[in-house]
C-alpha cells in the first residue's frame, strides 16, 4: 500500500516538474533569440 502511494507521488512530481522544466528552457531560448534579434537591429 505504501509503495503505491510513493509511486503516485513520483508520478505526480514528474507530471508537474518535467513540463515546467521544458517550458523553462523554451522560454529561455525564446528570450535569448529575441534579445539577439534586438541587438542585431540596434534597438538594444
Secondary structure, DSSP 8 states (H G I E B T S, - for coil): -HHHHHHHHHHHHHHHHHHHHHHHHHHHHHHHHHHHHHHHHT--
